[in-house]
């Protein structure tokens, strides 16, 4: 699955952290309903992705002209 694609997860209060990514809201809602049916008294919430964050250590920007970049054929290893 594409890490940037929207997904939904189901979380039950006091339960383990969610691990399954549902591709659709309907799939997550169906799972929340199923879990609630088998776990009376526990609220199950459908969680929707709204954004993401990622730390990038190094981002190199090559500012040479395209014809200068072709000169990199002399790799020393």
mmCIF file of the N, C-alpha and C atoms, coordinates in Angstrom:
data_MODEL
# 
_entry.id   MODEL 
# 
loop_
_atom_site.group_PDB 
_atom_site.id 
_atom_site.type_symbol 
_atom_site.label_atom_id 
_atom_site.label_alt_id 
_atom_site.label_comp_id 
_atom_site.label_asym_id 
_atom_site.label_entity_id 
_atom_site.label_seq_id 
_atom_site.pdbx_PDB_ins_code 
_atom_site.Cartn_x 
_atom_site.Cartn_y 
_atom_site.Cartn_z 
_atom_site.occupancy 
_atom_site.B_iso_or_equiv 
_atom_site.pdbx_formal_charge 
_atom_site.auth_seq_id 
_atom_site.auth_comp_id 
_atom_site.auth_asym_id 
_atom_site.auth_atom_id 
_atom_site.pdbx_PDB_model_num 
ATOM 1   N N  . UNK A 1 1  ? 0.841   -1.184 0.000   1.00 0.00 ? 1  UNK A N  1 
ATOM 2   C CA . UNK A 1 1  ? 0.000   0.000  0.000   1.00 0.00 ? 1  UNK A CA 1 
ATOM 3   C C  . UNK A 1 1  ? 0.880   1.240  0.000   1.00 0.00 ? 1  UNK A C  1 
ATOM 4   N N  . UNK A 1 2  ? 0.485   2.209  -0.763  1.00 0.00 ? 2  UNK A N  1 
ATOM 5   C CA . UNK A 1 2  ? 1.200   3.472  -0.803  1.00 0.00 ? 2  UNK A CA 1 
ATOM 6   C C  . UNK A 1 2  ? 1.115   4.144  0.568   1.00 0.00 ? 2  UNK A C  1 
ATOM 7   N N  . UNK A 1 3  ? 2.258   4.503  1.146   1.00 0.00 ? 3  UNK A N  1 
ATOM 8   C CA . UNK A 1 3  ? 2.261   5.118  2.476   1.00 0.00 ? 3  UNK A CA 1 
ATOM 9   C C  . UNK A 1 3  ? 1.558   6.471  2.503   1.00 0.00 ? 3  UNK A C  1 
ATOM 10  N N  . UNK A 1 4  ? 1.415   7.107  1.344   1.00 0.00 ? 4  UNK A N  1 
ATOM 11  C CA . UNK A 1 4  ? 0.784   8.414  1.298   1.00 0.00 ? 4  UNK A CA 1 
ATOM 12  C C  . UNK A 1 4  ? -0.717  8.346  1.010   1.00 0.00 ? 4  UNK A C  1 
ATOM 13  N N  . UNK A 1 5  ? -1.253  7.152  0.794   1.00 0.00 ? 5  UNK A N  1 
ATOM 14  C CA . UNK A 1 5  ? -2.682  7.017  0.518   1.00 0.00 ? 5  UNK A CA 1 
ATOM 15  C C  . UNK A 1 5  ? -3.482  7.146  1.812   1.00 0.00 ? 5  UNK A C  1 
ATOM 16  N N  . UNK A 1 6  ? -4.642  7.778  1.737   1.00 0.00 ? 6  UNK A N  1 
ATOM 17  C CA . UNK A 1 6  ? -5.510  7.933  2.903   1.00 0.00 ? 6  UNK A CA 1 
ATOM 18  C C  . UNK A 1 6  ? -5.960  6.558  3.385   1.00 0.00 ? 6  UNK A C  1 
ATOM 19  N N  . UNK A 1 7  ? -6.071  6.396  4.705   1.00 0.00 ? 7  UNK A N  1 
ATOM 20  C CA . UNK A 1 7  ? -6.558  5.140  5.268   1.00 0.00 ? 7  UNK A CA 1 
ATOM 21  C C  . UNK A 1 7  ? -7.292  5.413  6.563   1.00 0.00 ? 7  UNK A C  1 
ATOM 22  N N  . UNK A 1 8  ? -7.978  4.392  7.070   1.00 0.00 ? 8  UNK A N  1 
ATOM 23  C CA . UNK A 1 8  ? -8.743  4.468  8.312   1.00 0.00 ? 8  UNK A CA 1 
ATOM 24  C C  . UNK A 1 8  ? -8.307  3.333  9.213   1.00 0.00 ? 8  UNK A C  1 
ATOM 25  N N  . UNK A 1 9  ? -8.364  3.547  10.532  1.00 0.00 ? 9  UNK A N  1 
ATOM 26  C CA . UNK A 1 9  ? -8.052  2.519  11.521  1.00 0.00 ? 9  UNK A CA 1 
ATOM 27  C C  . UNK A 1 9  ? -9.156  2.512  12.575  1.00 0.00 ? 9  UNK A C  1 
ATOM 28  N N  . UNK A 1 10 ? -9.257  1.394  13.276  1.00 0.00 ? 10 UNK A N  1 
ATOM 29  C CA . UNK A 1 10 ? -10.280 1.249  14.316  1.00 0.00 ? 10 UNK A CA 1 
ATOM 30  C C  . UNK A 1 10 ? -9.587  1.114  15.660  1.00 0.00 ? 10 UNK A C  1 
ATOM 31  N N  . UNK A 1 11 ? -10.002 1.935  16.619  1.00 0.00 ? 11 UNK A N  1 
ATOM 32  C CA . UNK A 1 11 ? -9.422  1.895  17.960  1.00 0.00 ? 11 UNK A CA 1 
ATOM 33  C C  . UNK A 1 11 ? -10.520 1.703  18.992  1.00 0.00 ? 11 UNK A C  1 
ATOM 34  N N  . UNK A 1 12 ? -10.321 0.713  19.863  1.00 0.00 ? 12 UNK A N  1 
ATOM 35  C CA . UNK A 1 12 ? -11.219 0.476  20.980  1.00 0.00 ? 12 UNK A CA 1 
ATOM 36  C C  . UNK A 1 12 ? -10.609 1.036  22.249  1.00 0.00 ? 12 UNK A C  1 
ATOM 37  N N  . UNK A 1 13 ? -11.383 1.821  22.997  1.00 0.00 ? 13 UNK A N  1 
ATOM 38  C CA . UNK A 1 13 ? -10.890 2.429  24.233  1.00 0.00 ? 13 UNK A CA 1 
ATOM 39  C C  . UNK A 1 13 ? -10.406 1.326  25.178  1.00 0.00 ? 13 UNK A C  1 
ATOM 40  N N  . UNK A 1 14 ? -9.160  1.468  25.643  1.00 0.00 ? 14 UNK A N  1 
ATOM 41  C CA . UNK A 1 14 ? -8.574  0.501  26.556  1.00 0.00 ? 14 UNK A CA 1 
ATOM 42  C C  . UNK A 1 14 ? -8.041  -0.749 25.884  1.00 0.00 ? 14 UNK A C  1 
ATOM 43  N N  . UNK A 1 15 ? -8.100  -0.805 24.560  1.00 0.00 ? 15 UNK A N  1 
ATOM 44  C CA . UNK A 1 15 ? -7.621  -1.962 23.811  1.00 0.00 ? 15 UNK A CA 1 
ATOM 45  C C  . UNK A 1 15 ? -6.206  -1.687 23.287  1.00 0.00 ? 15 UNK A C  1 
ATOM 46  N N  . UNK A 1 16 ? -5.624  -2.675 22.630  1.00 0.00 ? 16 UNK A N  1 
ATOM 47  C CA . UNK A 1 16 ? -4.296  -2.484 22.040  1.00 0.00 ? 16 UNK A CA 1 
ATOM 48  C C  . UNK A 1 16 ? -4.365  -1.451 20.919  1.00 0.00 ? 16 UNK A C  1 
ATOM 49  N N  . UNK A 1 17 ? -3.195  -0.907 20.579  1.00 0.00 ? 17 UNK A N  1 
ATOM 50  C CA . UNK A 1 17 ? -3.155  0.085  19.498  1.00 0.00 ? 17 UNK A CA 1 
ATOM 51  C C  . UNK A 1 17 ? -3.578  -0.540 18.178  1.00 0.00 ? 17 UNK A C  1 
ATOM 52  N N  . UNK A 1 18 ? -4.231  0.228  17.308  1.00 0.00 ? 18 UNK A N  1 
ATOM 53  C CA . UNK A 1 18 ? -4.658  -0.318 16.024  1.00 0.00 ? 18 UNK A CA 1 
ATOM 54  C C  . UNK A 1 18 ? -3.466  -0.623 15.123  1.00 0.00 ? 18 UNK A C  1 
ATOM 55  N N  . UNK A 1 19 ? -3.579  -1.668 14.315  1.00 0.00 ? 19 UNK A N  1 
ATOM 56  C CA . UNK A 1 19 ? -2.498  -2.045 13.399  1.00 0.00 ? 19 UNK A CA 1 
ATOM 57  C C  . UNK A 1 19 ? -2.975  -2.219 11.962  1.00 0.00 ? 19 UNK A C  1 
ATOM 58  N N  . UNK A 1 20 ? -4.272  -2.387 11.762  1.00 0.00 ? 20 UNK A N  1 
ATOM 59  C CA . UNK A 1 20 ? -4.804  -2.646 10.425  1.00 0.00 ? 20 UNK A CA 1 
ATOM 60  C C  . UNK A 1 20 ? -5.181  -1.337 9.746   1.00 0.00 ? 20 UNK A C  1 
ATOM 61  N N  . UNK A 1 21 ? -4.695  -1.143 8.530   1.00 0.00 ? 21 UNK A N  1 
ATOM 62  C CA . UNK A 1 21 ? -5.061  0.021  7.717   1.00 0.00 ? 21 UNK A CA 1 
ATOM 63  C C  . UNK A 1 21 ? -6.194  -0.394 6.782   1.00 0.00 ? 21 UNK A C  1 
ATOM 64  N N  . UNK A 1 22 ? -7.322  0.252  6.927   1.00 0.00 ? 22 UNK A N  1 
ATOM 65  C CA . UNK A 1 22 ? -8.464  -0.011 6.048   1.00 0.00 ? 22 UNK A CA 1 
ATOM 66  C C  . UNK A 1 22 ? -8.395  0.960  4.877   1.00 0.00 ? 22 UNK A C  1 
ATOM 67  N N  . UNK A 1 23 ? -8.617  0.456  3.680   1.00 0.00 ? 23 UNK A N  1 
ATOM 68  C CA . UNK A 1 23 ? -8.534  1.286  2.480   1.00 0.00 ? 23 UNK A CA 1 
ATOM 69  C C  . UNK A 1 23 ? -9.759  2.180  2.300   1.00 0.00 ? 23 UNK A C  1 
ATOM 70  N N  . UNK A 1 24 ? -10.872 1.813  2.952   1.00 0.00 ? 24 UNK A N  1 
ATOM 71  C CA . UNK A 1 24 ? -12.091 2.612  2.821   1.00 0.00 ? 24 UNK A CA 1 
ATOM 72  C C  . UNK A 1 24 ? -12.716 2.852  4.193   1.00 0.00 ? 24 UNK A C  1 
ATOM 73  N N  . UNK A 1 25 ? -13.505 3.918  4.274   1.00 0.00 ? 25 UNK A N  1 
ATOM 74  C CA . UNK A 1 25 ? -14.246 4.207  5.489   1.00 0.00 ? 25 UNK A CA 1 
ATOM 75  C C  . UNK A 1 25 ? -15.240 3.093  5.787   1.00 0.00 ? 25 UNK A C  1 
ATOM 76  N N  . UNK A 1 26 ? -15.893 2.580  4.753   1.00 0.00 ? 26 UNK A N  1 
ATOM 77  C CA . UNK A 1 26 ? -16.895 1.527  4.936   1.00 0.00 ? 26 UNK A CA 1 
ATOM 78  C C  . UNK A 1 26 ? -16.267 0.279  5.556   1.00 0.00 ? 26 UNK A C  1 
ATOM 79  N N  . UNK A 1 27 ? -15.082 -0.078 5.107   1.00 0.00 ? 27 UNK A N  1 
ATOM 80  C CA . UNK A 1 27 ? -14.384 -1.236 5.672   1.00 0.00 ? 27 UNK A CA 1 
ATOM 81  C C  . UNK A 1 27 ? -14.091 -1.026 7.152   1.00 0.00 ? 27 UNK A C  1 
ATOM 82  N N  . UNK A 1 28 ? -13.624 0.172  7.526   1.00 0.00 ? 28 UNK A N  1 
ATOM 83  C CA . UNK A 1 28 ? -13.320 0.476  8.929   1.00 0.00 ? 28 UNK A CA 1 
ATOM 84  C C  . UNK A 1 28 ? -14.593 0.501  9.769   1.00 0.00 ? 28 UNK A C  1 
ATOM 85  N N  . UNK A 1 29 ? -15.647 1.083  9.223   1.00 0.00 ? 29 UNK A N  1 
ATOM 86  C CA . UNK A 1 29 ? -16.926 1.127  9.944   1.00 0.00 ? 29 UNK A CA 1 
ATOM 87  C C  . UNK A 1 29 ? -17.459 -0.280 10.177  1.00 0.00 ? 29 UNK A C  1 
ATOM 88  N N  . UNK A 1 30 ? -17.348 -1.149 9.183   1.00 0.00 ? 30 UNK A N  1 
ATOM 89  C CA . UNK A 1 30 ? -17.784 -2.536 9.322   1.00 0.00 ? 30 UNK A CA 1 
ATOM 90  C C  . UNK A 1 30 ? -16.994 -3.250 10.418  1.00 0.00 ? 30 UNK A C  1 
ATOM 91  N N  . UNK A 1 31 ? -15.689 -3.012 10.454  1.00 0.00 ? 31 UNK A N  1 
ATOM 92  C CA . UNK A 1 31 ? -14.843 -3.633 11.481  1.00 0.00 ? 31 UNK A CA 1 
ATOM 93  C C  . UNK A 1 31 ? -15.164 -3.081 12.867  1.00 0.00 ? 31 UNK A C  1 
ATOM 94  N N  . UNK A 1 32 ? -15.401 -1.775 12.987  1.00 0.00 ? 32 UNK A N  1 
ATOM 95  C CA . UNK A 1 32 ? -15.759 -1.188 14.273  1.00 0.00 ? 32 UNK A CA 1 
ATOM 96  C C  . UNK A 1 32 ? -17.068 -1.780 14.784  1.00 0.00 ? 32 UNK A C  1 
ATOM 97  N N  . UNK A 1 33 ? -18.016 -1.964 13.890  1.00 0.00 ? 33 UNK A N  1 
ATOM 98  C CA . UNK A 1 33 ? -19.300 -2.559 14.256  1.00 0.00 ? 33 UNK A CA 1 
ATOM 99  C C  . UNK A 1 33 ? -19.127 -4.006 14.706  1.00 0.00 ? 33 UNK A C  1 
ATOM 100 N N  . UNK A 1 34 ? -18.310 -4.749 13.973  1.00 0.00 ? 34 UNK A N  1 
ATOM 101 C CA . UNK A 1 34 ? -18.055 -6.154 14.328  1.00 0.00 ? 34 UNK A CA 1 
ATOM 102 C C  . UNK A 1 34 ? -17.404 -6.254 15.700  1.00 0.00 ? 34 UNK A C  1 
ATOM 103 N N  . UNK A 1 35 ? -16.392 -5.435 15.950  1.00 0.00 ? 35 UNK A N  1 
ATOM 104 C CA . UNK A 1 35 ? -15.696 -5.473 17.241  1.00 0.00 ? 35 UNK A CA 1 
ATOM 105 C C  . UNK A 1 35 ? -16.617 -5.055 18.382  1.00 0.00 ? 35 UNK A C  1 
ATOM 106 N N  . UNK A 1 36 ? -17.430 -4.039 18.169  1.00 0.00 ? 36 UNK A N  1 
ATOM 107 C CA . UNK A 1 36 ? -18.365 -3.589 19.206  1.00 0.00 ? 36 UNK A CA 1 
ATOM 108 C C  . UNK A 1 36 ? -19.372 -4.687 19.547  1.00 0.00 ? 36 UNK A C  1 
ATOM 109 N N  . UNK A 1 37 ? -19.803 -5.414 18.544  1.00 0.00 ? 37 UNK A N  1 
ATOM 110 C CA . UNK A 1 37 ? -20.764 -6.498 18.762  1.00 0.00 ? 37 UNK A CA 1 
ATOM 111 C C  . UNK A 1 37 ? -20.181 -7.580 19.680  1.00 0.00 ? 37 UNK A C  1 
ATOM 112 N N  . UNK A 1 38 ? -18.881 -7.870 19.519  1.00 0.00 ? 38 UNK A N  1 
ATOM 113 C CA . UNK A 1 38 ? -18.248 -8.929 20.307  1.00 0.00 ? 38 UNK A CA 1 
ATOM 114 C C  . UNK A 1 38 ? -17.618 -8.420 21.605  1.00 0.00 ? 38 UNK A C  1 
ATOM 115 N N  . UNK A 1 39 ? -17.642 -7.113 21.819  1.00 0.00 ? 39 UNK A N  1 
ATOM 116 C CA . UNK A 1 39 ? -17.056 -6.512 23.026  1.00 0.00 ? 39 UNK A CA 1 
ATOM 117 C C  . UNK A 1 39 ? -18.021 -5.498 23.624  1.00 0.00 ? 39 UNK A C  1 
ATOM 118 N N  . UNK A 1 40 ? -19.119 -5.949 24.213  1.00 0.00 ? 40 UNK A N  1 
ATOM 119 C CA . UNK A 1 40 ? -20.126 -5.031 24.756  1.00 0.00 ? 40 UNK A CA 1 
ATOM 120 C C  . UNK A 1 40 ? -19.520 -4.059 25.770  1.00 0.00 ? 40 UNK A C  1 
ATOM 121 N N  . UNK A 1 41 ? -19.951 -2.809 25.716  1.00 0.00 ? 41 UNK A N  1 
ATOM 122 C CA . UNK A 1 41 ? -19.501 -1.801 26.674  1.00 0.00 ? 41 UNK A CA 1 
ATOM 123 C C  . UNK A 1 41 ? -18.243 -1.061 26.269  1.00 0.00 ? 41 UNK A C  1 
ATOM 124 N N  . UNK A 1 42 ? -17.563 -1.501 25.197  1.00 0.00 ? 42 UNK A N  1 
ATOM 125 C CA . UNK A 1 42 ? -16.346 -0.815 24.736  1.00 0.00 ? 42 UNK A CA 1 
ATOM 126 C C  . UNK A 1 42 ? -16.685 -0.002 23.498  1.00 0.00 ? 42 UNK A C  1 
ATOM 127 N N  . UNK A 1 43 ? -16.300 1.264  23.511  1.00 0.00 ? 43 UNK A N  1 
ATOM 128 C CA . UNK A 1 43 ? -16.495 2.133  22.349  1.00 0.00 ? 43 UNK A CA 1 
ATOM 129 C C  . UNK A 1 43 ? -15.366 1.913  21.350  1.00 0.00 ? 43 UNK A C  1 
ATOM 130 N N  . UNK A 1 44 ? -15.712 1.700  20.096  1.00 0.00 ? 44 UNK A N  1 
ATOM 131 C CA . UNK A 1 44 ? -14.728 1.559  19.019  1.00 0.00 ? 44 UNK A CA 1 
ATOM 132 C C  . UNK A 1 44 ? -14.857 2.753  18.082  1.00 0.00 ? 44 UNK A C  1 
ATOM 133 N N  . UNK A 1 45 ? -13.735 3.418  17.839  1.00 0.00 ? 45 UNK A N  1 
ATOM 134 C CA . UNK A 1 45 ? -13.715 4.635  17.040  1.00 0.00 ? 45 UNK A CA 1 
ATOM 135 C C  . UNK A 1 45 ? -13.045 4.375  15.696  1.00 0.00 ? 45 UNK A C  1 
ATOM 136 N N  . UNK A 1 46 ? -13.590 4.973  14.647  1.00 0.00 ? 46 UNK A N  1 
ATOM 137 C CA . UNK A 1 46 ? -12.975 4.937  13.324  1.00 0.00 ? 46 UNK A CA 1 
ATOM 138 C C  . UNK A 1 46 ? -12.101 6.179  13.211  1.00 0.00 ? 46 UNK A C  1 
ATOM 139 N N  . UNK A 1 47 ? -10.807 5.972  13.007  1.00 0.00 ? 47 UNK A N  1 
ATOM 140 C CA . UNK A 1 47 ? -9.831  7.059  12.916  1.00 0.00 ? 47 UNK A CA 1 
ATOM 141 C C  . UNK A 1 47 ? -9.454  7.264  11.453  1.00 0.00 ? 47 UNK A C  1 
ATOM 142 N N  . UNK A 1 48 ? -9.442  8.517  11.007  1.00 0.00 ? 48 UNK A N  1 
ATOM 143 C CA . UNK A 1 48 ? -9.132  8.845  9.620   1.00 0.00 ? 48 UNK A CA 1 
ATOM 144 C C  . UNK A 1 48 ? -7.815  9.611  9.548   1.00 0.00 ? 48 UNK A C  1 
ATOM 145 N N  . UNK A 1 49 ? -6.973  9.283  8.581   1.00 0.00 ? 49 UNK A N  1 
ATOM 146 C CA . UNK A 1 49 ? -5.733  10.037 8.407   1.00 0.00 ? 49 UNK A CA 1 
ATOM 147 C C  . UNK A 1 49 ? -6.059  11.442 7.915   1.00 0.00 ? 49 UNK A C  1 
ATOM 148 N N  . UNK A 1 50 ? -5.342  12.405 8.472   1.00 0.00 ? 50 UNK A N  1 
ATOM 149 C CA . UNK A 1 50 ? -5.515  13.789 8.035   1.00 0.00 ? 50 UNK A CA 1 
ATOM 150 C C  . UNK A 1 50 ? -4.187  14.403 7.603   1.00 0.00 ? 50 UNK A C  1 
ATOM 151 N N  . UNK A 1 51 ? -3.097  13.692 7.807   1.00 0.00 ? 51 UNK A N  1 
ATOM 152 C CA . UNK A 1 51 ? -1.783  14.197 7.424   1.00 0.00 ? 51 UNK A CA 1 
ATOM 153 C C  . UNK A 1 51 ? -0.702  13.247 7.887   1.00 0.00 ? 51 UNK A C  1 
ATOM 154 N N  . UNK A 1 52 ? 0.535   13.567 7.545   1.00 0.00 ? 52 UNK A N  1 
ATOM 155 C CA . UNK A 1 52 ? 1.662   12.741 7.970   1.00 0.00 ? 52 UNK A CA 1 
ATOM 156 C C  . UNK A 1 52 ? 2.897   13.612 8.128   1.00 0.00 ? 52 UNK A C  1 
ATOM 157 N N  . UNK A 1 53 ? 3.872   13.097 8.849   1.00 0.00 ? 53 UNK A N  1 
ATOM 158 C CA . UNK A 1 53 ? 5.137   13.803 9.044   1.00 0.00 ? 53 UNK A CA 1 
ATOM 159 C C  . UNK A 1 53 ? 6.269   12.813 8.836   1.00 0.00 ? 53 UNK A C  1 
ATOM 160 N N  . UNK A 1 54 ? 7.355   13.289 8.283   1.00 0.00 ? 54 UNK A N  1 
ATOM 161 C CA . UNK A 1 54 ? 8.518   12.436 8.060   1.00 0.00 ? 54 UNK A CA 1 
ATOM 162 C C  . UNK A 1 54 ? 9.771   13.293 8.170   1.00 0.00 ? 54 UNK A C  1 
ATOM 163 N N  . UNK A 1 55 ? 10.748  12.816 8.930   1.00 0.00 ? 55 UNK A N  1 
ATOM 164 C CA . UNK A 1 55 ? 12.021  13.526 9.053   1.00 0.00 ? 55 UNK A CA 1 
ATOM 165 C C  . UNK A 1 55 ? 12.935  13.061 7.924   1.00 0.00 ? 55 UNK A C  1 
ATOM 166 N N  . UNK A 1 56 ? 13.532  14.007 7.228   1.00 0.00 ? 56 UNK A N  1 
ATOM 167 C CA . UNK A 1 56 ? 14.474  13.698 6.159   1.00 0.00 ? 56 UNK A CA 1 
ATOM 168 C C  . UNK A 1 56 ? 15.848  14.173 6.607   1.00 0.00 ? 56 UNK A C  1 
ATOM 169 N N  . UNK A 1 57 ? 16.819  13.258 6.668   1.00 0.00 ? 57 UNK A N  1 
ATOM 170 C CA . UNK A 1 57 ? 18.154  13.605 7.145   1.00 0.00 ? 57 UNK A CA 1 
ATOM 171 C C  . UNK A 1 57 ? 18.941  14.433 6.136   1.00 0.00 ? 57 UNK A C  1 
ATOM 172 N N  . UNK A 1 58 ? 18.956  13.996 4.876   1.00 0.00 ? 58 UNK A N  1 
ATOM 173 C CA . UNK A 1 58 ? 19.779  14.653 3.868   1.00 0.00 ? 58 UNK A CA 1 
ATOM 174 C C  . UNK A 1 58 ? 18.950  14.858 2.609   1.00 0.00 ? 58 UNK A C  1 
ATOM 175 N N  . UNK A 1 59 ? 18.994  16.062 2.082   1.00 0.00 ? 59 UNK A N  1 
ATOM 176 C CA . UNK A 1 59 ? 18.332  16.368 0.826   1.00 0.00 ? 59 UNK A CA 1 
ATOM 177 C C  . UNK A 1 59 ? 19.328  17.136 -0.023  1.00 0.00 ? 59 UNK A C  1 
ATOM 178 N N  . UNK A 1 60 ? 19.918  16.472 -1.023  1.00 0.00 ? 60 UNK A N  1 
ATOM 179 C CA . UNK A 1 60 ? 20.922  17.099 -1.893  1.00 0.00 ? 60 UNK A CA 1 
ATOM 180 C C  . UNK A 1 60 ? 20.237  17.638 -3.129  1.00 0.00 ? 60 UNK A C  1 
ATOM 181 N N  . UNK A 1 61 ? 20.495  18.903 -3.450  1.00 0.00 ? 61 UNK A N  1 
ATOM 182 C CA . UNK A 1 61 ? 19.957  19.515 -4.660  1.00 0.00 ? 61 UNK A CA 1 
ATOM 183 C C  . UNK A 1 61 ? 21.113  19.803 -5.604  1.00 0.00 ? 61 UNK A C  1 
ATOM 184 N N  . UNK A 1 62 ? 21.115  19.153 -6.756  1.00 0.00 ? 62 UNK A N  1 
ATOM 185 C CA . UNK A 1 62 ? 22.166  19.345 -7.764  1.00 0.00 ? 62 UNK A CA 1 
ATOM 186 C C  . UNK A 1 62 ? 21.810  20.578 -8.585  1.00 0.00 ? 62 UNK A C  1 
ATOM 187 N N  . UNK A 1 63 ? 22.638  21.605 -8.496  1.00 0.00 ? 63 UNK A N  1 
ATOM 188 C CA . UNK A 1 63 ? 22.341  22.872 -9.154  1.00 0.00 ? 63 UNK A CA 1 
ATOM 189 C C  . UNK A 1 63 ? 23.136  23.063 -10.447 1.00 0.00 ? 63 UNK A C  1 
ATOM 190 N N  . UNK A 1 64 ? 23.853  22.016 -10.865 1.00 0.00 ? 64 UNK A N  1 
ATOM 191 C CA . UNK A 1 64 ? 24.604  22.111 -12.118 1.00 0.00 ? 64 UNK A CA 1 
ATOM 192 C C  . UNK A 1 64 ? 23.653  22.021 -13.305 1.00 0.00 ? 64 UNK A C  1 
ATOM 193 N N  . UNK A 1 65 ? 24.121  22.511 -14.427 1.00 0.00 ? 65 UNK A N  1 
ATOM 194 C CA . UNK A 1 65 ? 23.347  22.378 -15.659 1.00 0.00 ? 65 UNK A CA 1 
ATOM 195 C C  . UNK A 1 65 ? 23.304  20.901 -16.055 1.00 0.00 ? 65 UNK A C  1 
ATOM 196 N N  . UNK A 1 66 ? 22.347  20.523 -16.863 1.00 0.00 ? 66 UNK A N  1 
ATOM 197 C CA . UNK A 1 66 ? 22.167  19.130 -17.281 1.00 0.00 ? 66 UNK A CA 1 
ATOM 198 C C  . UNK A 1 66 ? 23.401  18.603 -18.001 1.00 0.00 ? 66 UNK A C  1 
ATOM 199 N N  . UNK A 1 67 ? 24.048  19.427 -18.836 1.00 0.00 ? 67 UNK A N  1 
ATOM 200 C CA . UNK A 1 67 ? 25.225  18.951 -19.570 1.00 0.00 ? 67 UNK A CA 1 
ATOM 201 C C  . UNK A 1 67 ? 26.415  18.729 -18.632 1.00 0.00 ? 67 UNK A C  1 
ATOM 202 N N  . UNK A 1 68 ? 26.473  19.436 -17.514 1.00 0.00 ? 68 UNK A N  1 
ATOM 203 C CA . UNK A 1 68 ? 27.544  19.230 -16.537 1.00 0.00 ? 68 UNK A CA 1 
ATOM 204 C C  . UNK A 1 68 ? 27.332  17.941 -15.747 1.00 0.00 ? 68 UNK A C  1 
ATOM 205 N N  . UNK A 1 69 ? 26.112  17.540 -15.542 1.00 0.00 ? 69 UNK A N  1 
ATOM 206 C CA . UNK A 1 69 ? 25.810  16.327 -14.770 1.00 0.00 ? 69 UNK A CA 1 
ATOM 207 C C  . UNK A 1 69 ? 26.276  15.070 -15.480 1.00 0.00 ? 69 UNK A C  1 
ATOM 208 N N  . UNK A 1 70 ? 26.395  15.102 -16.787 1.00 0.00 ? 70 UNK A N  1 
ATOM 209 C CA . UNK A 1 70 ? 26.816  13.931 -17.562 1.00 0.00 ? 70 UNK A CA 1 
ATOM 210 C C  . UNK A 1 70 ? 28.279  13.600 -17.338 1.00 0.00 ? 70 UNK A C  1 
ATOM 211 N N  . UNK A 1 71 ? 29.042  14.498 -16.752 1.00 0.00 ? 71 UNK A N  1 
ATOM 212 C CA . UNK A 1 71 ? 30.471  14.294 -16.532 1.00 0.00 ? 71 UNK A CA 1 
ATOM 213 C C  . UNK A 1 71 ? 30.756  13.355 -15.365 1.00 0.00 ? 71 UNK A C  1 
ATOM 214 N N  . UNK A 1 72 ? 29.736  12.848 -14.700 1.00 0.00 ? 72 UNK A N  1 
ATOM 215 C CA . UNK A 1 72 ? 29.941  12.028 -13.507 1.00 0.00 ? 72 UNK A CA 1 
ATOM 216 C C  . UNK A 1 72 ? 30.268  10.575 -13.802 1.00 0.00 ? 72 UNK A C  1 
ATOM 217 N N  . UNK A 1 73 ? 30.747  10.254 -14.998 1.00 0.00 ? 73 UNK A N  1 
ATOM 218 C CA . UNK A 1 73 ? 31.071  8.875  -15.373 1.00 0.00 ? 73 UNK A CA 1 
ATOM 219 C C  . UNK A 1 73 ? 32.360  8.383  -14.736 1.00 0.00 ? 73 UNK A C  1 
ATOM 220 N N  . UNK A 1 74 ? 33.164  9.276  -14.174 1.00 0.00 ? 74 UNK A N  1 
ATOM 221 C CA . UNK A 1 74 ? 34.455  8.902  -13.607 1.00 0.00 ? 74 UNK A CA 1 
ATOM 222 C C  . UNK A 1 74 ? 34.317  8.576  -12.121 1.00 0.00 ? 74 UNK A C  1 
ATOM 223 N N  . UNK A 1 75 ? 33.507  7.603  -11.794 1.00 0.00 ? 75 UNK A N  1 
ATOM 224 C CA . UNK A 1 75 ? 33.296  7.194  -10.405 1.00 0.00 ? 75 UNK A CA 1 
ATOM 225 C C  . UNK A 1 75 ? 34.536  6.439  -9.933  1.00 0.00 ? 75 UNK A C  1 
ATOM 226 N N  . UNK A 1 76 ? 35.151  6.819  -8.792  1.00 0.00 ? 76 UNK A N  1 
ATOM 227 C CA . UNK A 1 76 ? 36.414  6.222  -8.365  1.00 0.00 ? 76 UNK A CA 1 
ATOM 228 C C  . UNK A 1 76 ? 36.294  4.842  -7.733  1.00 0.00 ? 76 UNK A C  1 
ATOM 229 N N  . UNK A 1 77 ? 35.117  4.236  -7.723  1.00 0.00 ? 77 UNK A N  1 
ATOM 230 C CA . UNK A 1 77 ? 35.005  2.899  -7.121  1.00 0.00 ? 77 UNK A CA 1 
ATOM 231 C C  . UNK A 1 77 ? 34.189  2.004  -8.008  1.00 0.00 ? 77 UNK A C  1 
# 
